[in-house]
């Protein structure tokens, strides 16, 4: 029997702001439910601007909307991209190279083989996977100013970075408009802006993969941050008694078997948080730890298949939950 589990990856705990004025709106976009909450006297207008921004990115970054610039590029093999879409692509290519291809924007032929975009799930034949793998890799992307050309058969997918990029750009919009406090829950990607009016901290819960309506830990912090979780429990299907999740290893073409249930990344850069949560999951714990020790721009929480928790040293004061092992530099 096939089954899909679509849940919020991060549970946001909105602790009280006694008497604080705010406006909030919930929408369905990017194939998930999202909530935008903005504090302040002009909150309603700011929420409207953020919702409009989200919908704009939804129409630009979708690989399944035939009217989107991304779909046009995938269909025609060459297209002139809007500035933000081009910016997202260039940054994603850079992050792909940094992660050794663990994050891969050209993975769409594989994603389609497994049936995830249209929810028509199947286990591909090995020969199909081998053929699709020949079209995967950033070397198949050619950028000439605003024009992007793909090698024959290659296609792009921004599913691993679109919500993070959107959250970051929305946070920038709010800050430019003078907003001092806001919370964006973009289907599991959490983006905070500033500090709540009563001075209390943001509290973000990390979903328990075994009970997705609960959380196994919380992160408490102030300021503008992006918190993103990727996990094997988020979307999957079962066939012949085996479960296949949606996080594909670009090197093998199959769902990543990395020994991890989930990875949560915390950073000031939404695209980085989103992309790394996927890349580190694909890498597995040992390679992810080595990557962390070579980096200085993120913190992370790793939950292994046996339930062990590993926490990078920059989150020790923010983390509350079960026992964990600290990953130091």
N, C-alpha and C positions, 0 to 999 in steps of 0.2 A: 504493500500500500504506500502510495506517495503522500508525503506530508511536508508542509512548509511551516516554519515557525518565524513569524515576523514580529519582533518586539522592540521596545525601546531599549537600547543597549545601556544607557545610563539613566538612572533614576535621579531626578533633581528634587532635593528637599528644600522647599521654599520656606525657610524659617521666618518667623514673624518680623514685619516692619511696622510696628504698632502705629497706625494712623498715617503711614506714608502714602502719598498719592501716587497711583500708578494706573497704567492702562495695559490691557492684555488681549491678545488675539490668537486663536488657534486655526491653523490651516492644514490642508493636505497638499503636499508638494514634494517633488523628488521621490515619489513613491513611498512617502512616510508622513506621519503626523508631526506637526511642528507647533511650538508655542513661543510667542514673542511677548515678553513683559518688559515694559519701560517705566521707570520711575520719573516723576517730575510733573510740573504744571502743564507742560506741552506734550505730555506722554502720548495722547491719542494720535496726534499728527505724526509723531515720530514712529509709532507702531505702524501706521499706514505706509510710511516711506520704506520701512524695513520689509513689510509684506510685499510691497511692490518690487523691491530689490530681489527678494527671494524668487518671486514669480518670473522675473526677467532672467535670472540665472537658470531657473528650471527650464525655460524655453530655449536657452542657448546651449546648455551643457548636456541635454538629454541625447542618448544614443538611439532611443526608440521613437522619439518624436520626429516624423519625417520632415517637419518644417524647420528643425533646428540647424544651425550652422555645422554642428558636429555630424549630424546625419547626412548633410549634404557632402561633407568631406569624405565620410565613409562610403557614400554611394558613388560619388564621382571621381574619387581619388585625388582631387585637388580642389582647393577652395581658399578664398580670402576670408580670414577669420576676424571677428570683431576684436577690439583691443583687449578686453578682459579675457576672452577665450584664448587668445594668443598668449597672453601673460600666464594664464593657468597652464597651458601646454608647455611653455618654455620652463616654467618652474618645476613641472612634473617630470619632464625629461631630465632636468638637473638632479632631482631627487632620485630618479631611477638609476642614474649613473652613480650617484653617491652610495646607494644601497646594493650595488652590484646586480641590479635587475630584479631584486626581490619585490620592488614596486615597479609595475610595468604597464604603461598606458596603452600599449598595442595588444593587450590580452583579449580584446573583444572577440576575435574569431574563436578562441577557446571558450569564452563565456557563452557564446551562442551555441556552440556544440553541445554544451551541458544543459542548454535550455533555460538558463536562468532569466534572461530578459523578458521572455514571454511566458514564463512559468510552465513551460512544456518540457519537463525534466526527463533526461535520459542519460545513460552511461554510454559515451561514445565508443566506437570501435578504435582499437589502438592505431590503426592506419590513419583514421581521421585525425587523431591527436597529433601524430607525426606530421601530417600535412599542415595542420594549423600551426604547429610550432615553428615551421619554416617561415611563417609570416609574422612572428613575434620578435620584437626587439626594437630599440630606439633607432637603430641604424636604418630602419625602414621609413623613418620620418625625415623629411627634407623641408627646412624652413628658409624661405627667401623673403625677408621683410614680413609683410602680413600674409603672404601666400604660403600655404602648407600643402605639400604633395606627399602622398603615401605610395610606397611600392605596391604593385599589383597584389590584391588579396589582403593587404594589411588594413586594419581598422582600429580606431581609438575608442577607449572607454574611460570616462572620468569618474566612474563609480567610487573609486577609492579616495578621491580627493575633492569632489564637487561640493559636498556639504561643508567640509572644513574651510575651503576657499570662500564659500558663500558666507559662512559665519564670520570669518575674519573681515571680509569686505563690509558686511553689515555693521560690525563693531566699529570699523573705521568711520563709516557714515555717521553713526550715532555720536562718536567722539567729535567729529568735525562740526556736528550740530549742537555741541555743548552739553550732551547728555552725560550725566555723571554716574548713572547706575542703570544697568539693564541685564536681562538674562534671556538668552536664546537657547531653546531646547530643540535642536534640529534633528529629530528622529534619532536621538542617541548621541549626537555631537552636541556637547554643551559649550556655549560661548558666553563668558561673563564680561561685563563692562564695568569698570570702576568698583566702587564700594556701596553697599546698600545704605539708604538714608539714615538708618539707625546705627550705623557703624558695625553691625554684626557681619560675620563672615558668610561667604557662600559655602554651602554644604552639598557635595555631589556624591551620590551613592554609586558604587560599581556593581553592576548586575551579577547575581549568582547564576551561572549557566545551568545549574541543576534545578533552580527555581527562579525562572526569569522574571517573575513578578516581585522578587525580593532582591536584596543586595547583600554581598558578603563583606563589604567595607565601605567607608566613607572617606572623602578627601575634603578638608576644611581649609579655606584660604581666602584672602582678599585680593582685589585687583583684577585686571583684565587677563583672562586666561582662556585657553581652549583645552577641553578635556574630551578625549575621544577613545572609545573602546572598539576593538575588532575581536570577534570570536566565532568559533565554529558552531555555536548554538543559534546564531542569528537567522540564518537562512539555510535550509538543507532539505533534502528529500531522501527517502529510503527506497532501495530496490534490492530484492532478494536478501533481505535481512541486513543489509549494510547501509550505513548512512553516509551520504555525500554532501559536504558543506560547500559554500559558495566561494571560499577564499582559495583560489587556485594558485598553485606554484608555477610561475612562468617557465621554470626550467624543465618541468616534467609534464605539464598540461593536466595534472590531476589535482584534486583537493590537497592542500598542504597537510602533510603528516609531520608536524613539528614537535609534538609532545606538549603543546600548549592548548589550553581552553580559551584563553582570552589575553589580550594585551591592552592596557590602558596607557595612553600617552598624554602628558601634561606639558604645555609649552605656551608661549605667547603667540605663536604662529599657527593659525588654524589649518592651513594646507599641510604644514609639516606634521602637526599632530595627527591629522587624518591619514596622510600617506604613510607615516612611520608606524602607525598602529597596524596597518596591513603588512608592511615590509618586515617588521620585527616578528610578527606572527609567522610569516613564511620562513624566516631565518631559523626560528627555534631559539631556545634559551641561551645556549652557549654562544652562538654567533651574535645574538642580540646583545648579550652582555659585553662582548668584545667591541661591538659597534658603539655601545653607550660609552665605554671607556675611551673611545677615540673622539667622542663628541662633547659639546658643551652647551647644547641648545635645547635639551629636553630632559624630562624625567619620566619614569615609567613604572607600572605595576604589572607583573607577570603572574598568571595563574596557570599552573601546569595541570596535566591530565590527572595526576594523582592528588590534586588539591593543594599542593604546596604553593606558597606565595613568596615572590621575590620582589623586593622594593628597592629602587635606586635611592641613594643616600639623601638626595635633595627633597624627598617626600616624607622623611621619617617623622617630622613634626606635624605634617598635614594628615597623615594616615591614622585611621582608627578602624580596628577590626580584628581578625584572627592573627595568630602568630605568623611572623614572616622572617625571612632572611634578607639582610641588607646587602645590596650590591654597591660596593664602594669603587671609587675611581682608582 
